[in-house]
Amino acid sequence: MVNDLQRLNDVILKARERFTNLLSSKKSQGGFSIESYQRYLSMQYHLTKDVQRYFITAAAHHDLAKIRDLRKFLVAFANEEELHYLIAGNDLRKLGVDILPVPFDVTLWHSYFGKIVIERPFVRIGAATILENLADESNRPLIRELLNAPFLNKENTKFLVLHMHEQLPHGPQLISALTHANLLPSHWDDIIEGAKQGCVFYLRMAEWSLDDSSLSHFADIDVASITEDEQLRIDTFSMDEL
């Protein structure tokens, strides 16, 4: 019988393989264009904005009343991740382009996980295991190659470099926190369910970013969603704030 951690690792490996194949396809087509990189960072901006709410909400669930080490981890994780959306926005600013309107699949992500996390927090935590483990030593060289585009530099690639997770290994840390939490079988079932859903959602978002022919482009909108105050926060953001 496959144990719970192996079940999760199997989903992560399948997600990472599909993500790597998508990146490889982009490399074979000449790598990032300014437009595809703009879409990628715009997607990440909208996906990660207010991410702390998910993990603070998950930590508050009564199932974690006796799993307080995991509760502490989730709150710390929320604090570490909270400002990452500003990195994506600032990278776009340094690139000299605007943040695009929120993609439809990001809207679906927030509509779904924003509700389910209240009663079933481990579903959203399962989705996080996917997002935090897509980059590892197996595909980092490929990501570095994509970062060699002539319009990219250290000032407009901070988000992607940070989320290669070489210096801040959130993926392994999250899995370690889960495996040491003595979770119930129902918790693990929710984690696996959320990991599979997170895989589908995120790969659709990544495909929207990198593939001009993605079906999700059919639902693109033209309405901007960045206020003047928010743009000021983006423009003045410094990595020292993290």
Steps between C-alpha positions, in 0.01 A plus 500: 500500500641839400548728799367853516831676435564283195154582368578868531846465347350318202269796431786748541722306260227486236435874538871581480542285190215677322632841608849413378360381167318833464823690569692279257243573230544872565878464474468318166294793371775748589437555869316780674369791298429825682129427455513149646716616792257786561212252509690268734581771754151650473351158571731458800414846629127425502551144629719594798330825606346448846635146513548539876123484547492137390761381746381708794147370435631143479695546824184619677306181423403292802671190358832671573418565866717204599744530210651826615841453344330486160286802597816696587661394173200617296494841668874542444454384141225759450730775627783391270279481190283806557705756305611277213233643269677835525818338370314388188351846457835671552667268248240609245567862588874447444417328172311813395159336449165505681334234712239332282142441617440191711484181288180299512668192652639711785147627566380139511785405736406769752127434467550131573777493761376815675186312602627148556790604727254608770362151564761279332835674550708202395365523145660843463815379676517217247490753216789682667712185491479517121580870464796473736655189342480560125859626487780276622848394397359306204367806314697792646756487215214534250355796691843666503522457123164670458626786716771569242260695278662832399234713670540326838739601777531474878266798545200342322542131588486518880170312524604209282845469660347503849249232404767268372521436876874456521540738796150462644391134463132546585396183318703252708425703813126473442513126435716450809250694711217280371682171551585590861148613587341157566212578267185293469432294184223748411752785512729318260208426268426872490868581438512260206173637362630857527834408345327354194272802468793737549687320225213547253443863593865603495594323178208673328630832632854420385371397158308831479826679576722315255272389216329760281254236379381396848122470522502714815585805288144485370384632839753786525363837607625854441411655835803600707484432874795688652421811705733799527578413862585143402721619214687721745562201728634306203721784379656560841537135601842383619616143563606622845130502592482120493 
